[in-house]
Each structure stands twice: as structure tokens, then as C-alpha cells.
């Protein structure tokens, strides 16, 4: 399984913050910060966007660093939430990323376990 599949099932390689961080592209990070600041109605800084992926054990963007799914899954030591005995828990169900496109990936992973 790709290391860039987050605990919640999203593929980090399609995240603009991850892409810009990995490319060390400050202009792209500034653009993402501006777009997300407008989208979320609060200031998003370039520094808060630096991310090496949810499961990297390195830098996490500001949101992922405070994500309940990330805290739970990393604390339990699972590869992804699909590998958890409590799969489909309230924490995961409340995650916007899981609801938008992570569920499909996690369901696929679970079917292959």
C-alpha cells in the first residue's frame, strides 16, 4: 500500500499542500494559503501547510496535525483506519476527508485484508 494513503483514506499525493511541500515550491504554497484562507474564512499560513503526508511521521499540515483521526490511528498504531478493529467509528465518520473521498479507499483496503 502506498505510504501516501492517509489514515482516513485520502491520497496525500493529490493534496495541494503536500504537492507544493514536496516540490519545495514556495509560490504554490502561498497560493494554497491564500485560497484556503478564503475558503475557510481564517488565515492559513504557508508554515501551517508544510506537509510530508499523514503517515510520514514528519511534518503535518496544520489541520492534519490536530485531526482526531490522525491522533487516534497513530495512537493505535494502525496502518490506516481500514486496519482498525473499530473501523467506522464516530471519529472517522465525523471526518470531512473520509466523507468526501476517503471512504472509498478505506473500503477497498478493507476488502483486501
Buried (B, 14 or more C-beta within 10 A) or exposed (E): EEEBBBBBBBBBEEBBBBBBBBEEEEEBBBBBBEEBEEEEEEEBEBEBBBBBBBBBEEBBBBBBEEBEBBEBBBEEEBBBBBBBEEBBEEBBEEBEBBEEEBBEBBEEBBEEE
